[in-house]
Amino acid sequence: RAESVRETLSNCAVDTLFGEASGMLVLSSSTPGEFSWSTERGGLFTQALYNTLATGCKNGTFRWEQILKNIQQKTAKYQRPQLAWFAPHHA
């Protein structure tokens, strides 16, 4: 049976990426005007994100900059994913 995303990524440093960060992170699979590609297994961006996070769970490398770089390398032939980080706004 195939592992679910939750099973693969549980008990690893993904909590650091999502739980300990503050601000807003915006990920997109492609640039404006560009197509996002998929296979029978799903979107290329989603597959690259999942595989990058799963690999990070194994070797403990969890930095958004590195994650985006890995995703960009895996999808470069077809599309250009983007990442934007917005720091929290304090009133």
DSSP file (Angstrom, degrees, kcal/mol; ACC not computed):
  #  RESIDUE AA STRUCTURE BP1 BP2  ACC     N-H-->O    O-->H-N    N-H-->O    O-->H-N    TCO  KAPPA ALPHA  PHI   PSI    X-CA   Y-CA   Z-CA
    1    1 A R              0   0    0      0, 0.0     2,-0.2     0, 0.0     0, 0.0   0.000 360.0 360.0 360.0 143.2    0.0    0.0    0.0
    2    2 A A        -     0   0    0      1,-0.1     2,-0.2     0, 0.0     0, 0.0  -0.526 360.0-115.5 -76.2 140.3    1.2    3.5   -0.8
    3    3 A E        -     0   0    0     -2,-0.2     2,-0.1     1,-0.1    -1,-0.1  -0.476  27.9-122.5 -72.2 145.1    2.0    5.7    2.2
    4    4 A S     >  -     0   0    0     -2,-0.2     4,-2.3     1,-0.1     5,-0.2  -0.428  24.9-109.0 -79.0 163.6   -0.1    8.8    2.7
    5    5 A V  H  > S+     0   0    0      1,-0.2     4,-2.5     2,-0.2     5,-0.2   0.919 120.9  53.1 -57.5 -44.0    1.5   12.2    2.8
    6    6 A R  H  > S+     0   0    0      1,-0.2     4,-1.4     2,-0.2    -1,-0.2   0.914 109.5  47.4 -60.1 -44.8    0.7   12.4    6.5
    7    7 A E  H  4 S+     0   0    0      1,-0.2    -1,-0.2     2,-0.2    -2,-0.2   0.899 114.5  46.9 -64.0 -40.9    2.5    9.1    7.2
    8    8 A T  H  < S+     0   0    0     -4,-2.3    -2,-0.2     1,-0.2    -1,-0.2   0.893 121.7  34.5 -68.3 -39.7    5.5   10.0    5.1
    9    9 A L  H >< S+     0   0    0     -4,-2.5     3,-0.7    -5,-0.2     5,-0.4   0.467  91.0 113.0 -99.5  -1.9    5.9   13.5    6.6
   10   10 A S  T 3< S+     0   0    0     -4,-1.4     3,-0.1     1,-0.2    -3,-0.0  -0.317  76.6  19.1 -70.8 155.8    4.8   12.8   10.2
   11   11 A N  T 3  S+     0   0    0      1,-0.2     2,-0.2     2,-0.0    -1,-0.2   0.815 104.6 103.1  57.2  35.5    7.3   13.0   13.1
   12   12 A C  S X  S-     0   0    0     -3,-0.7     3,-1.2    48,-0.0    -1,-0.2  -0.765  90.8 -80.1-135.0-175.6    9.8   15.1   11.1
   13   13 A A  T >> S+     0   0    0      1,-0.3     3,-1.2    -2,-0.2     4,-1.1   0.328  96.2 101.5 -75.3   8.7   10.9   18.7   10.9
   14   14 A V  H 3> S+     0   0    0     -5,-0.4     4,-2.2     1,-0.3     5,-0.4   0.845  74.0  67.1 -59.7 -30.3    8.0   19.8    8.7
   15   15 A D  H <>>S+     0   0    0     -3,-1.2     4,-3.0     1,-0.2     5,-1.1   0.858  96.0  55.6 -55.8 -34.7    6.6   21.2   12.0
   16   16 A T  H <>5S+     0   0    0     -3,-1.2     4,-0.5     3,-0.2     5,-0.2   0.911 107.5  47.9 -64.2 -42.4    9.5   23.6   11.9
   17   17 A L  H  <5S+     0   0    0     -4,-1.1    -2,-0.2    -3,-0.2    -1,-0.2   0.900 130.6  18.1 -65.8 -40.9    8.5   24.8    8.4
   18   18 A F  H  <5S+     0   0    0     -4,-2.2    -2,-0.2     2,-0.1    -3,-0.2   0.791 129.7  41.3-103.6 -34.0    4.8   25.3    9.2
   19   19 A G  H  <5S+     0   0    0     -4,-3.0    -3,-0.2    -5,-0.4    -2,-0.1   0.839 118.7  37.4 -89.0 -34.7    4.5   25.5   13.0
   20   20 A E  S  <<S+     0   0    0     -5,-1.1     2,-0.1    -4,-0.5    -1,-0.1   0.511  97.9  92.2 -98.3  -5.6    7.5   27.6   14.1
   21   21 A A        -     0   0    0     -6,-0.3     2,-0.3    -5,-0.2    -4,-0.0  -0.485  57.8-156.2 -85.3 157.8    7.5   30.1   11.2
   22   22 A S        +     0   0    0     -2,-0.1     2,-0.3     2,-0.1    -2,-0.1  -0.938  52.2  38.4-129.9 158.4    5.6   33.4   11.3
   23   23 A G  S    S-     0   0    0     -2,-0.3     2,-0.4    64,-0.2    64,-0.2  -0.687  92.4 -58.3 102.6-160.7    4.4   35.5    8.4
   24   24 A M  E     -A   86   0A   0     62,-2.9    62,-3.2    -2,-0.3     2,-0.5  -0.990  38.3-161.5-131.1 133.0    2.9   34.3    5.2
   25   25 A L  E     -A   85   0A   0     -2,-0.4     2,-0.5    60,-0.2    60,-0.2  -0.948   4.6-166.9-113.7 130.5    4.4   32.0    2.5
   26   26 A V  E     -A   84   0A   0     58,-2.9    58,-2.2    -2,-0.5     2,-0.4  -0.971   6.8-178.3-121.0 117.6    3.0   31.9   -1.0
   27   27 A L  E     -A   83   0A   0     -2,-0.5     2,-0.4    56,-0.2    56,-0.2  -0.922   1.7-177.3-110.8 137.7    4.0   29.1   -3.3
   28   28 A S  E     -A   82   0A   0     54,-2.1    54,-2.1    -2,-0.4    -2,-0.0  -0.985  29.4-134.2-134.3 150.7    2.9   28.8   -6.8
   29   29 A S  S    S+     0   0    0     -2,-0.4     2,-0.3    52,-0.2     8,-0.2   0.678  83.9   3.4 -76.7 -17.9    3.5   26.2   -9.4
   30   30 A S  S    S-     0   0    0     49,-0.1    52,-0.2     6,-0.1     6,-0.1  -0.960  78.8 -91.0-158.4 170.7    4.4   28.5  -12.3
   31   31 A T    >   -     0   0    0     -2,-0.3     3,-2.1     4,-0.2    49,-0.1  -0.460  62.8 -72.4 -85.2 162.3    4.8   32.2  -13.2
   32   32 A P  T 3  S+     0   0    0      0, 0.0    -1,-0.2     0, 0.0     3,-0.1  -0.282 122.2  17.7 -55.5 136.2    2.0   34.3  -14.6
   33   33 A G  T 3  S+     0   0    0      1,-0.3     2,-0.3    -3,-0.1    -2,-0.0   0.429 102.8 113.1  82.9  -0.3    1.0   33.3  -18.1
   34   34 A E    <   -     0   0    0     -3,-2.1    -1,-0.3    46,-0.1     2,-0.2  -0.817  66.2-120.2-107.5 143.9    2.8   30.0  -17.8
   35   35 A F        -     0   0    0     -2,-0.3     2,-0.5    43,-0.1    -4,-0.2  -0.486  16.1-136.4 -76.5 149.9    1.1   26.5  -17.8
   36   36 A S        -     0   0    0     -2,-0.2     2,-0.2    -6,-0.1    -6,-0.1  -0.941  26.0-144.5-103.6 131.0    1.4   24.1  -14.9
   37   37 A W        -     0   0    0     -2,-0.5     7,-2.7    -8,-0.2     8,-0.5  -0.582  18.7-178.6-100.8 157.1    2.0   20.6  -16.1
   38   38 A S  E     -B   43   0B   0      5,-0.3     5,-0.3    -2,-0.2     2,-0.2  -0.946  13.6-153.8-145.5 166.5    0.8   17.3  -14.7
   39   39 A T  E >   -B   42   0B   0      3,-2.6     3,-1.7    -2,-0.3     5,-0.0  -0.642  52.4 -80.6-124.1-174.7    1.0   13.5  -15.3
   40   40 A E  T 3  S+     0   0    0      1,-0.3     3,-0.1    -2,-0.2    -2,-0.0   0.707 131.0  57.9 -63.8 -17.9   -1.3   10.7  -14.4
   41   41 A R  T 3  S-     0   0    0      1,-0.3    -1,-0.3     0, 0.0     2,-0.2   0.503 120.7 -95.3 -89.0  -5.5    0.2   10.9  -10.8
   42   42 A G  E <   -B   39   0B   0     -3,-1.7    -3,-2.6     4,-0.0    -1,-0.3  -0.748  68.7 -11.4 123.5-171.9   -0.8   14.6  -10.4
   43   43 A G  E  >  -B   38   0B   0     -5,-0.3     4,-2.5    -2,-0.2    -5,-0.3  -0.319  52.1-133.0 -66.6 142.7    0.8   18.0  -10.8
   44   44 A L  H  > S+     0   0    0     -7,-2.7     4,-2.6     1,-0.2     5,-0.2   0.905 108.2  50.3 -61.6 -41.8    4.6   18.3  -11.4
   45   45 A F  H  > S+     0   0    0     -8,-0.5     4,-2.7     2,-0.2    -1,-0.2   0.935 111.5  47.4 -62.0 -46.9    4.9   21.0   -8.8
   46   46 A T  H  > S+     0   0    0      1,-0.2     4,-2.6     2,-0.2    -2,-0.2   0.901 112.7  49.2 -63.4 -41.5    2.9   19.0   -6.2
   47   47 A Q  H  X S+     0   0    0     -4,-2.5     4,-2.7     2,-0.2     5,-0.2   0.922 112.8  47.6 -62.3 -43.9    5.0   15.9   -6.9
   48   48 A A  H  X S+     0   0    0     -4,-2.6     4,-2.3     2,-0.2    -2,-0.2   0.902 112.7  48.8 -65.4 -41.1    8.2   17.9   -6.6
   49   49 A L  H  X S+     0   0    0     -4,-2.7     4,-2.6     2,-0.2     5,-0.2   0.946 113.3  46.7 -62.7 -49.0    7.1   19.5   -3.3
   50   50 A Y  H  X S+     0   0    0     -4,-2.6     4,-2.8     1,-0.2    -2,-0.2   0.937 114.3  46.6 -58.9 -49.2    6.1   16.2   -1.8
   51   51 A N  H  X S+     0   0    0     -4,-2.7     4,-2.2     1,-0.2    -1,-0.2   0.876 112.6  50.6 -63.7 -37.5    9.3   14.4   -2.9
   52   52 A T  H  X S+     0   0    0     -4,-2.3     4,-2.3    -5,-0.2    -1,-0.2   0.922 112.9  45.2 -66.5 -44.1   11.4   17.3   -1.6
   53   53 A L  H  X S+     0   0    0     -4,-2.6     4,-1.8     2,-0.2    -2,-0.2   0.904 112.7  51.1 -65.9 -40.7    9.6   17.3    1.8
   54   54 A A  H  X S+     0   0    0     -4,-2.8     4,-1.1    -5,-0.2    -2,-0.2   0.901 111.9  47.0 -63.7 -40.5    9.9   13.6    2.1
   55   55 A T  H  X S+     0   0    0     -4,-2.2     4,-1.9     1,-0.2     3,-0.4   0.900 109.1  54.8 -66.1 -41.0   13.6   13.7    1.3
   56   56 A G  H  X S+     0   0    0     -4,-2.3     4,-2.2     1,-0.2     5,-0.5   0.841 102.2  57.8 -61.1 -33.9   14.0   16.5    3.9
   57   57 A C  H  < S+     0   0    0     -4,-1.8    -1,-0.2     1,-0.2    -2,-0.2   0.863 108.4  47.1 -62.9 -35.3   12.4   14.3    6.5
   58   58 A K  H  < S+     0   0    0     -4,-1.1    -2,-0.2    -3,-0.4    -1,-0.2   0.869 126.1  25.5 -75.8 -36.9   15.1   11.7    5.9
   59   59 A N  H  < S-     0   0    0     -4,-1.9    -2,-0.2     2,-0.1    -3,-0.2   0.424 101.2-120.4-113.1   2.3   18.1   14.0    6.0
   60   60 A G     <  +     0   0    0     -4,-2.2     2,-0.9    -5,-0.2    -3,-0.2   0.685  59.7 144.1  74.7  19.4   16.8   16.9    8.1
   61   61 A T        +     0   0    0     -5,-0.5     2,-0.4    -6,-0.2    -1,-0.2  -0.801  13.9 159.3 -96.4 103.2   17.2   19.7    5.6
   62   62 A F        +     0   0    0     -2,-0.9     2,-0.4    -3,-0.1     3,-0.1  -0.755  14.7 127.5-130.3  85.7   14.3   22.1    6.1
   63   63 A R     >  -     0   0    0     -2,-0.4     4,-2.5     1,-0.1     3,-0.3  -0.996  54.2-136.4-134.1 132.7   14.8   25.6    4.8
   64   64 A W  H  > S+     0   0    0     -2,-0.4     4,-2.7     1,-0.2     5,-0.2   0.871 105.3  56.7 -57.8 -36.7   12.2   27.1    2.5
   65   65 A E  H  > S+     0   0    0      1,-0.2     4,-2.1     2,-0.2    -1,-0.2   0.916 110.6  43.3 -61.0 -43.1   15.0   28.5    0.3
   66   66 A Q  H  > S+     0   0    0     -3,-0.3     4,-2.5     2,-0.2    -1,-0.2   0.878 111.9  54.0 -70.6 -37.9   16.4   25.0   -0.2
   67   67 A I  H  X S+     0   0    0     -4,-2.5     4,-2.4     2,-0.2    -2,-0.2   0.943 110.8  45.6 -61.0 -47.9   13.0   23.5   -0.7
   68   68 A L  H  X S+     0   0    0     -4,-2.7     4,-3.0     1,-0.2     5,-0.2   0.911 111.1  53.1 -62.9 -41.7   12.2   26.0   -3.5
   69   69 A K  H  X S+     0   0    0     -4,-2.1     4,-2.3    -5,-0.2    -1,-0.2   0.925 110.7  47.4 -58.9 -44.7   15.6   25.5   -5.1
   70   70 A N  H  X S+     0   0    0     -4,-2.5     4,-2.1     2,-0.2    -1,-0.2   0.917 113.1  48.0 -62.8 -43.7   15.0   21.7   -5.2
   71   71 A I  H  X S+     0   0    0     -4,-2.4     4,-1.5     1,-0.2    -2,-0.2   0.920 110.9  51.1 -63.7 -43.4   11.5   22.1   -6.6
   72   72 A Q  H  X S+     0   0    0     -4,-3.0     4,-1.1     1,-0.2    -1,-0.2   0.903 110.4  49.4 -61.0 -41.2   12.7   24.6   -9.3
   73   73 A Q  H  < S+     0   0    0     -4,-2.3     4,-0.3     1,-0.2     3,-0.3   0.891 111.4  49.2 -64.6 -39.0   15.4   22.1  -10.3
   74   74 A K  H  < S+     0   0    0     -4,-2.1    -1,-0.2     1,-0.2    -2,-0.2   0.745 123.0  31.0 -73.6 -23.0   12.9   19.2  -10.6
   75   75 A T  H >X S+     0   0    0     -4,-1.5     4,-2.7    -3,-0.2     3,-2.1   0.393  83.9 109.9-114.4   1.7   10.4   21.2  -12.7
   76   76 A A  T 3< S+     0   0    0     -4,-1.1    -2,-0.1     1,-0.3    -1,-0.1   0.763  73.6  59.4 -55.5 -31.5   12.7   23.6  -14.6
   77   77 A K  T 34 S+     0   0    0     -4,-0.3    -1,-0.3     1,-0.1     3,-0.1   0.762 122.1  21.7 -68.8 -23.3   12.1   21.9  -18.0
   78   78 A Y  T <4 S-     0   0    0     -3,-2.1     2,-0.3     1,-0.3    -2,-0.2   0.752 126.3  -3.0-117.1 -36.0    8.4   22.5  -17.8
   79   79 A Q     <  -     0   0    0     -4,-2.7    -1,-0.3    -7,-0.2   -49,-0.1  -0.965  55.7-120.4-157.8 167.2    7.6   25.4  -15.5
   80   80 A R        -     0   0    0     -2,-0.3    -8,-0.1    -3,-0.1   -46,-0.1  -0.850  27.7-154.6-121.8  94.7    9.0   28.0  -13.0
   81   81 A P        -     0   0    0      0, 0.0     2,-0.3     0, 0.0   -52,-0.2  -0.238  11.6-149.3 -63.5 155.9    7.6   27.7   -9.5
   82   82 A Q  E     -A   28   0A   0    -54,-2.1   -54,-2.1   -52,-0.2     2,-0.4  -0.916  11.0-163.7-127.6 153.9    7.7   30.8   -7.3
   83   83 A L  E     -A   27   0A   0     -2,-0.3     2,-0.4   -56,-0.2   -56,-0.2  -0.999   5.8-177.3-135.9 135.1    8.0   31.5   -3.6
   84   84 A A  E     -A   26   0A   0    -58,-2.2   -58,-2.9    -2,-0.4     2,-0.5  -0.999   7.6-162.1-132.4 132.9    7.2   34.7   -1.8
   85   85 A W  E     -A   25   0A   0     -2,-0.4     2,-0.5   -60,-0.2   -60,-0.2  -0.961   3.3-167.8-116.8 126.7    7.7   35.2    2.0
   86   86 A F  E     -A   24   0A   0    -62,-3.2   -62,-2.9    -2,-0.5     3,-0.1  -0.963  18.3-134.1-116.6 120.9    5.9   38.0    3.8
   87   87 A A        -     0   0    0     -2,-0.5   -64,-0.2   -64,-0.2   -62,-0.0  -0.323  40.1 -86.7 -67.0 153.1    7.0   38.9    7.3
   88   88 A P        -     0   0    0      0, 0.0     2,-0.6     0, 0.0    -1,-0.1  -0.312  39.6-128.8 -62.2 144.7    4.3   39.4    9.8
   89   89 A H        -     0   0    0     -3,-0.1     2,-0.5     2,-0.0   -66,-0.1  -0.848  20.0-157.9 -96.7 124.6    2.9   42.9   10.0
   90   90 A H              0   0    0     -2,-0.6     0, 0.0     1,-0.1     0, 0.0  -0.896 360.0 360.0-106.0 129.3    2.8   44.3   13.5
   91   91 A A              0   0    0     -2,-0.5    -1,-0.1     0, 0.0    -2,-0.0   0.462 360.0 360.0 -77.9 360.0    0.3   47.2   14.2
